[in-house]
């Protein structure tokens, strides 16, 4: 399988080549030249598979240049109950992403899919643990090294660092917005002592961090000289690894292939729900993909109006679901590429407008942009918004009705899911993290601390090591250059 840029001006490459590359040279994101399709017979056969076996079947359709025996060994190493060990007492850790039915009456079924049983208690572990193993495997084969440069609003950073710590030939330079993550998230990252991990706290918001990652990635001479790669969801391997749990959720929630489900996904950078879109394009019977946003409602605005309007740093809310405090969704470009039937020139023009004018309008009211927004319906997307008061009320509701303590982002998802659930079609909400990561808001909602898995009891008290830096690309490049010489 070959991959091409969403902007159309990069040479097609195979999976292993784009694995280490991140952004395409033309500034676009890689997508397969066509989505592989899943047959009815395959869906039937996959119902009885373990998570690792299912991951192999899905990933072998995309990573066609990796020998199947090697790919199978990598997924079997990744998806084990020992790695995803933080299941709740009433969940089976061997299921990796167990489902729990919250509501099942009057023809409406609300299901929570646990994605937070990995080492850092967030859904990012589902892809990042595999990415770490893929990176190490590929670099060893090529006898190369890689300097990972990424940005995080909270969970990506710790998941990447835990996946890459101690990996041969890999260094991690991770940007995060200074003092804008939860205390738990901050401690998870900054307390790591591994010599290949470098944490940089940027004076700004997540979008400033992400802009610097893109700027460095687009400096091809520097990128090649310093062997820069990325683990943000602009990396195709991250997204395709997440496709697997949509198949697992569907197959676990249904008994026949003529049944459909919907998914609600808390979303900031659009990577998580983009994986659901890809699963649907492959033929998975998904009725609706519901985007749940917080106060930073850029995506909700687009799916309601057709207007994509990026907020400036000063307009970005600092909320109690901080991993969604994003106004410029990197993976949105992949969806727009599919929405416009692969018109790469049109995609490139639209995202130039994002950089020059702060957005674009597909509503049909902006003249030259046309009336493309009407095509959104065929992809099954809907959206909704949750704010702090909603978050608190949903955390309390789920605790009182179901005896489960959910995190703030999952609360946003459940609040929006309840607005879109339909008779006869199960609604699966993707859990994004364990509540312990956002204890300050759990205390506000429930008047007590969130329960913590063993080993995380006093993480905030550990010594922390990080560098505070302005949002300055030149300064950042100098820091990377200095530390790759160590």
C-alpha positions in Angstrom: 0.0 0.0 0.0 1.2 3.5 -0.9 0.5 6.7 0.9 0.1 10.2 -0.6 -0.2 13.7 0.9 -3.5 15.4 1.4 -2.0 18.3 -0.5 -0.9 16.2 -3.5 2.7 17.4 -4.0 4.7 14.7 -2.2 6.0 11.4 -3.6 4.0 8.4 -2.6 5.7 6.3 0.0 5.1 3.0 1.9 4.1 2.6 5.6 7.6 2.3 7.1 8.7 5.5 5.2 5.9 7.6 6.5 6.1 6.0 10.0 9.3 8.0 10.6 8.3 11.1 8.6 5.3 12.8 10.2 4.2 15.6 8.0 4.6 15.2 4.2 7.2 17.5 2.6 4.4 19.7 1.1 3.0 20.3 4.6 0.1 17.9 4.1 -0.8 14.7 6.0 -0.4 11.2 4.7 -3.4 9.1 3.7 -3.6 5.8 1.9 -4.2 6.2 -1.8 -7.4 4.2 -1.2 -8.9 2.8 1.9 -8.8 -1.0 2.2 -12.2 -2.6 2.5 -13.4 -5.1 5.1 -15.7 -7.9 3.8 -18.7 -9.4 5.6 -16.8 -12.7 6.0 -13.9 -10.9 7.6 -16.2 -9.1 10.1 -17.7 -12.5 11.0 -14.3 -14.1 11.5 -13.0 -11.2 13.5 -15.7 -11.5 16.2 -13.9 -14.3 18.0 -10.4 -12.7 17.9 -8.4 -11.4 20.8 -7.5 -7.7 20.7 -4.0 -8.4 19.5 -5.3 -10.8 16.8 -7.8 -8.1 15.6 -5.0 -5.5 15.6 -2.9 -7.7 13.4 -5.8 -8.2 10.9 -6.6 -4.5 10.7 -2.9 -3.3 10.6 -1.8 -5.8 8.0 -4.1 -4.0 5.5 -2.1 -0.8 6.0 1.5 -1.9 6.9 2.0 -4.1 3.8 5.8 -3.5 3.7 6.3 -5.1 7.1 6.7 -8.9 7.0 3.5 -10.4 8.5 5.4 -12.5 11.1 7.2 -9.4 12.3 3.9 -7.3 12.5 2.2 -10.1 14.4 5.0 -10.3 16.9 4.9 -6.5 17.4 1.1 -6.4 18.1 1.4 -9.4 20.4 4.1 -7.7 22.4 2.0 -4.5 22.6 -1.5 -5.6 23.4 -1.2 -7.8 26.6 -3.1 -7.7 29.9 0.3 -6.9 31.5 0.6 -3.7 29.6 -3.1 -2.7 29.9 -3.4 -3.7 33.5 -5.4 -0.8 35.0 -8.9 -2.2 34.4 -11.6 -1.5 37.0 -12.4 -4.3 39.4 -15.5 -5.3 37.4 -13.6 -5.3 34.0 -11.6 -8.0 32.3 -8.1 -6.6 31.6 -7.5 -9.3 28.9 -10.2 -7.6 26.8 -7.9 -4.5 26.5 -10.9 -2.2 25.8 -13.8 -3.7 27.7 -17.3 -2.4 27.2 -19.8 -1.5 30.0 -23.4 -0.8 29.3 -24.6 2.2 31.3 -28.2 2.5 30.0 -30.3 -0.2 28.3 -34.0 0.7 28.3 -36.7 2.1 26.0 -34.7 0.8 23.0 -31.7 3.0 23.8 -28.4 1.6 24.8 -25.5 3.8 26.1 -22.1 1.9 26.3 -18.8 3.1 27.7 -15.7 1.7 26.0 -12.7 1.7 28.3 -9.6 2.9 26.6 -7.7 4.0 29.6 -6.1 0.8 31.0 -2.6 1.5 29.7 0.5 2.8 31.5 -0.5 6.4 31.6 -4.3 5.9 32.2 -5.3 7.6 28.9 -6.5 6.4 25.5 -3.3 7.7 23.9 -1.6 4.5 25.2 -3.7 2.4 22.8 -1.7 3.7 19.8 1.5 5.0 21.5 2.6 1.7 22.9 2.4 0.2 19.4 4.2 3.2 17.9 7.1 2.8 20.3 7.6 -0.8 19.3 7.2 0.0 15.6 9.7 2.8 15.8 12.3 0.7 17.6 11.8 -2.2 15.1 12.1 0.1 12.0 15.1 2.0 13.4 17.0 -1.2 14.3 16.4 -2.5 10.7 17.6 0.7 9.2 20.4 1.2 11.7 19.1 4.8 12.3 18.2 7.1 15.1 15.2 9.3 15.6 14.5 12.5 17.5 10.8 12.7 18.3 9.5 16.2 18.4 5.9 16.5 19.6 3.3 18.7 21.3 0.8 17.8 24.0 -2.2 19.3 25.6 -2.0 16.7 28.4 -2.2 13.0 27.5 -0.2 12.6 24.3 3.1 13.7 26.0 3.0 11.2 28.8 1.8 8.4 26.6 4.6 9.1 24.1 7.3 9.3 26.8 6.2 6.1 28.6 6.2 4.3 25.2 9.6 5.6 24.1 11.5 5.7 27.4 14.6 3.6 27.2 14.0 2.7 23.5 17.2 2.2 21.6 18.0 5.1 19.1 15.2 7.3 20.2 15.1 10.7 22.0 11.8 12.6 22.8 11.4 16.4 22.9 7.9 17.1 24.1 6.3 20.5 24.2 3.4 21.3 26.6 1.7 24.6 27.5 3.2 25.9 30.7 0.9 25.6 33.7 -2.1 24.5 31.6 -2.2 20.7 32.3 -3.6 19.1 35.4 -1.2 18.4 38.3 -1.4 14.7 37.6 -0.7 15.1 33.9 2.2 17.4 34.6 3.8 15.1 37.1 3.5 12.1 34.8 5.6 13.8 32.3 8.0 16.0 34.3 8.9 13.3 36.9 10.5 11.0 34.3 14.2 10.7 34.8 15.1 8.8 31.6 18.1 10.5 29.8 16.3 10.2 26.4 13.3 12.3 27.5 13.3 16.1 27.3 10.2 18.1 28.5 9.8 21.7 27.4 7.1 23.9 29.0 6.1 26.6 26.4 4.8 29.9 27.5 1.6 29.8 25.6 -1.3 27.5 24.7 -1.3 24.1 23.0 -1.7 25.6 19.5 1.5 27.5 20.0 3.3 24.2 20.8 1.7 22.5 17.7 2.6 25.4 15.5 6.3 25.0 16.5 6.1 21.3 15.7 4.8 22.0 12.2 7.3 24.8 11.7 10.2 22.5 12.5 8.7 19.7 10.4 8.4 22.1 7.5 12.1 23.1 7.8 13.2 20.1 5.7 17.0 20.8 6.0 16.8 20.9 9.8 14.4 18.0 10.0 16.7 15.8 7.9 19.9 16.9 9.7 18.4 16.3 13.1 16.4 13.2 12.1 13.1 14.6 13.4 10.0 12.5 13.6 6.7 13.0 15.3 4.3 11.0 17.5 1.4 13.5 17.3 -1.6 12.3 15.5 -0.3 13.9 12.4 1.6 10.6 12.3 -0.4 8.1 10.3 0.6 5.1 12.4 -0.9 6.8 15.5 -4.3 7.2 13.7 -4.4 3.7 12.1 -3.6 2.0 15.4 -6.7 3.7 16.9 -8.9 2.3 14.1 -8.6 -1.1 15.8 -10.7 -0.2 18.8 -13.6 1.0 16.7 -13.7 -2.5 15.2 -13.4 -4.0 18.7 -16.2 -1.8 20.0 -18.5 -2.6 17.1 -17.8 -6.3 17.2 -18.3 -6.5 21.0 -21.6 -4.5 21.0 -23.3 -6.4 18.1 -24.0 -10.0 17.1 -24.7 -9.5 13.4 -23.1 -7.5 10.6 -26.5 -5.9 9.7 -26.6 -4.1 13.0 -25.2 -0.6 13.3 -23.7 1.4 16.2 -22.8 5.1 16.7 -19.8 6.5 18.5 -19.4 9.7 20.5 -15.8 10.9 20.9 -14.5 13.7 23.0 -12.3 15.6 20.5 -9.8 18.3 20.3 -7.2 17.5 17.7 -9.6 15.3 15.7 -7.2 12.3 15.7 -9.4 10.0 17.8 -12.6 10.5 15.8 -10.7 10.6 12.5 -9.8 6.9 13.3 -13.6 6.3 13.5 -14.1 8.0 10.1 -11.4 5.7 8.6 -13.1 2.6 10.1 -16.3 3.7 8.5 -14.7 4.3 5.2 -13.3 0.7 5.4 -16.9 -0.5 5.7 -17.5 -0.8 9.4 -21.3 -0.3 9.9 -21.2 3.0 11.9 -24.4 5.1 11.8 -23.1 8.3 13.4 -19.8 9.8 14.5 -20.6 12.4 17.1 -17.9 15.0 17.9 -18.0 16.2 21.5 -16.2 19.5 22.2 -15.7 21.6 25.3 -15.8 25.4 25.5 -13.2 25.3 22.7 -15.9 24.5 20.2 -14.2 25.0 16.8 -15.2 21.6 15.6 -18.8 21.8 16.9 -19.1 25.1 15.0 -17.9 23.5 11.8 -20.2 20.5 11.9 -23.2 22.8 12.7 -22.5 25.6 10.3 -19.8 24.6 7.8 -17.5 27.4 9.1 -14.0 26.4 10.3 -12.8 29.3 12.4 -9.6 28.9 14.3 -9.4 30.8 17.6 -6.4 33.0 18.5 -4.3 32.1 21.6 -6.1 34.7 23.6 -9.5 33.3 22.6 -8.6 29.7 23.6 -10.3 28.7 26.9 -8.3 27.0 29.6 -10.9 24.4 30.8 -11.3 21.5 33.1 -11.0 19.1 30.2 -7.6 20.5 29.2 -6.7 17.8 26.6 -9.4 19.3 24.4 -8.2 22.9 24.7 -7.3 23.0 21.1 -8.6 25.3 18.3 -6.5 24.1 15.3 -7.2 20.4 14.8 -4.4 18.8 12.9 -6.2 15.7 11.7 -9.1 17.8 10.4 -7.2 18.1 7.2 -7.6 14.3 6.6 -11.3 14.5 6.9 -11.6 17.6 4.6 -9.5 15.7 2.0 -12.1 12.9 2.0 -15.0 15.4 2.2 -13.7 17.1 -1.0 -13.3 13.7 -2.8 -9.5 13.8 -2.7 -9.2 17.2 -4.4 -5.6 17.9 -3.1 -5.3 21.3 -4.7 -8.5 22.4 -3.0 -7.3 21.1 0.3 -4.0 22.9 0.0 -5.8 26.2 -0.8 -8.2 25.8 2.2 -5.4 25.2 4.7 -3.4 28.1 3.3 -6.5 30.1 4.2 -6.3 28.7 7.8 -2.8 30.1 8.0 -3.5 33.5 6.3 -7.1 34.2 7.3 -7.8 31.9 10.3 -10.2 29.5 8.7 -12.5 28.8 5.8 -16.2 28.6 5.0 -17.8 25.6 3.3 -21.4 26.7 4.1 -22.2 27.9 0.6 -22.5 31.5 1.9 -19.0 32.5 1.0 -19.2 32.5 -2.8 -16.0 30.8 -4.1 -16.0 28.2 -1.4 -19.1 26.6 -2.8 -21.7 24.5 -1.1 -19.5 21.5 0.0 -20.8 21.4 3.5 -23.9 19.4 2.5 -21.6 16.4 1.9 -20.9 16.1 5.6 -24.1 14.2 6.1 -23.0 11.3 4.0 -20.1 10.8 6.4 -22.4 10.5 9.4 -20.9 13.4 11.5 -22.8 15.3 14.1 -21.6 17.3 17.1 -22.3 18.9 20.4 -20.7 21.0 23.2 -20.2 20.6 26.9 -19.1 23.3 29.4 -17.8 23.2 32.9 -21.3 23.0 34.6 -22.3 20.2 32.2 -19.1 18.4 33.1 -19.8 18.5 36.8 -23.4 17.5 36.4 -22.5 14.5 34.2 -19.7 13.3 36.6 -22.3 13.4 39.4 -25.0 11.7 37.3 -22.8 8.8 36.2 -21.5 8.3 39.8 -25.0 8.3 41.2 -26.7 6.1 38.5 -24.0 3.7 37.6 -21.4 3.8 40.4 -18.6 4.8 38.0 -16.3 7.8 38.4 -15.5 9.3 35.0 -12.9 11.8 33.9 -13.8 15.3 32.7 -13.3 14.6 28.9 -15.4 11.4 29.1 -18.1 13.5 30.9 -18.1 15.8 27.9 -18.6 12.8 25.7 -21.5 11.3 27.7 -23.3 14.7 27.9 -23.2 15.0 24.1 -24.0 11.3 23.5 -27.2 11.6 25.5 -28.3 14.4 23.1 -27.7 12.2 20.0 -28.6 8.6 21.1 -31.3 6.9 19.0 -33.7 4.0 19.5 -32.3 0.7 18.3 -28.7 1.9 17.7 -26.2 1.5 20.5 -24.2 4.6 21.3 -20.6 3.8 22.3 -18.8 6.6 24.2 -15.0 6.4 24.0 -13.6 6.8 27.5 -10.5 9.0 27.2 -8.8 8.8 30.7 -9.2 7.6 34.2 -10.6 10.2 36.6 -7.5 10.3 38.7 -5.7 12.4 36.1 -8.2 15.3 36.8 -8.6 15.0 40.5 -9.1 18.7 41.0 -12.4 18.6 39.1 -13.5 15.3 40.7 -13.1 16.9 44.1 -15.3 19.8 42.9 -17.9 17.5 41.5 -18.0 14.8 44.1 -16.3 16.2 47.2 -13.7 13.5 47.3 -10.6 12.3 45.6 -10.7 10.0 42.6 -9.4 6.5 43.1 -5.9 5.9 41.8 -4.4 2.7 40.5 -1.5 1.2 42.4 1.8 3.0 41.8 0.3 6.5 41.2 -0.5 7.4 44.8 2.0 10.2 45.3 3.1 11.1 41.8 2.7 14.8 42.2 5.3 14.7 45.0 8.1 13.3 42.8 10.9 15.6 41.7 10.1 17.3 38.3 12.6 18.2 35.5 11.6 20.5 32.7 12.7 23.6 30.7 10.5 26.6 30.4 10.8 28.3 27.0 9.1 31.0 25.0 7.1 30.1 21.9 10.2 30.7 19.7 11.1 28.3 16.9 14.7 29.5 16.6 15.2 29.0 20.4 13.6 25.6 20.1 15.8 24.4 17.2 18.9 25.5 19.2 17.7 23.4 22.2 17.1 20.3 20.0 20.5 20.7 18.3 22.3 21.1 21.6 20.7 18.0 23.1 21.0 15.7 20.1 24.8 16.1 20.4 24.8 14.5 23.9 
